Amino acid sequence: MSATPAPLLEVDLEVERRQVTVKAGFGIQGGERLAIFGTSGAGKTTILESIAGLTRLSRGNVRIDGKLVAGIVRGEAALEPRARQVALVRQPTTLFPHLTVEQNVAYGVRSSTARSRVAELLDRLELTTLARARGAALSGGQRQRVALGRALASQFRVLLLDEPLSAVDVAAREALRVLAIETTVGRDAAGILVTHDLAEAQAFGGRLGIIDNGRLLQLGTAHKVVSAPLSRRVAELVGYGGFVPDPSAPDRCFAIHPDRVVIGALPERGVVLTGTILSTRPFGPRYECTVAEPSKERFTIHVDQPLDAGAKCILTALDPPVVTP
């Protein structure tokens, strides 16, 4: 039986901030991707900055390929930031204003092989026609493309992405995300994306971490974390729209996801609920209804047809997870 290889990136850190103390511990293998999802101020960016050497750790350490890059270990000197082979795309984006788009993407590239890839990156980033332009002439989305290209052109072992596509139009995000994923996997590198967009987080990584108030509350596969949250707070963060008491266990409740509810009683598929429609409003191609359950708890559901306010309803929550406060 072969031993599991040591992670490419090993993180065990604590950083004391003015408003929150950020703690995180995880490992990432080569070719693996992790998305860290949470609200603004939860500590997402602090984790990336700690790995990149931009924030001093209060406790703990960070290792890349077994080498110390952050923290203090007796008898072991940490690598300088330039030697870490870490590429960081920050928000807001910063470019070298005196360099052209092409020169920004090629910044730090040394080998002829890497230089030949710059033209390919410019094409896939849809920047070829702007290759000789400078940052002042670019839109916010174009600047983010340049910053992403500069990171992907470098010889990184760890790719850190801090809301890298927030200013890019929705239609182009998928292609840019695929480019980042392909490059990370092709290099057998480790990739971390931090975002407050759950769909973006799920699309990027095979693993998903939920952070709140400086703590990683749950870490696992993207599907497992969303379908089986470990606590009510995790469920709230990943989109569950209400919590109905479990009659068989007063200290537990069913987490109701608005997209996992159907009209009618289907006990073989989940938990049957009764309630009163409080309000209905358009929600994209569907409708969002607020429902009051007999216990006075409220939850939201998404349905194909509008339901009249005041109407009684019978619903089935499809296999809802059971959570504790």
Secondary structure, DSSP 4 states (H G I P E B T S, - for coil): -PPPPPPSEEEEEEEE-SS-EEEEEEEE-TT-EEEEE--TTSSHHHHHHHHHTSS--SEEEEEETTEEEEE-BTTBPPPPGGGS-EEEE-SS----TTSBHHHHHTTT--SHHHHHHHHHHHHHTT-GGGTT-BGGGS-HHHHHHHHHHHHHHS--SEEEEESTTTTS-HHHHHHHHHHHHHHHHHTT-EEEEEES-HHHHHHH-SEEEEEETTEEEEEEEHHHHHHS-SSHHHHHHTT--EEEEETTEEEEEEEE-TTSEEES--TTTEEEEEEEEEEEEEETTEEEEEEE-TTS-EEEEEESS---TT-EEEEEEESPPEE--
